Amino acid sequence: MELREITLNDISKLQQIANEIYYQIFTDYWTENGLILYIKDIFSKNSLEKELNSSNYLYKFIVVKKEVIGFVKVNFTSSNDLSILDNCELEKIYISPSFNRRGIGKKVISEVVKYSRLKSKKLLFLCVMDTNKNAIEFYNNLGFKFYNKTQLGDYYFKEEFRGMNRMYLKL
């Protein structure tokens, strides 16, 4: 497994892999056309260009045997209340479900921790759906601790999946 920097030239590949993974994992979590609207917004060319041109974000493809199987995004200046202590947020880590349970996620988190320490960050935090018991266990096993509960505000997301656990890892 390796992480490869995502550049402006990779936007269409990022959009493609995001679509593939999001639809495999999250189709049942959205109402109506919510997933389509979310992907069009979050992964629009304009949004991605802005973030990829900023040193405040880390975007990396997750690559196994030259195949892009996912991506990771870290926000080094998140507006989240945990950021006031010079912390950073793991906003997205998505790996194709066909590569689950191979230790790839653990390796990706290890690399994210290294990048975050290089930026002199003190804490890495994330939000995970409180109904996603496998992900919560995964993060717990890596040393993340529960901080508090929050709610996902997107009104296209089904109500029963809006509960989020905010977790953190001291760096």
Buried (B, 14 or more C-beta within 10 A) or exposed (E): BEBBEBEEEBBEBBBEBBBBBBEEBBEEBBEEEBBBEBBEEBBEEEEBEEBBEEEEBBBBBBBBEEEBBBBBBBBBBBEBEBBEEEBBBBBBBBBBEEBEEEEBBEBBBEBBBEBBEEBEBEBBBBBBBBBBEEBBEBBEEBEBEEBEEBEBEBEBBEEEBBBBBBBBBEB
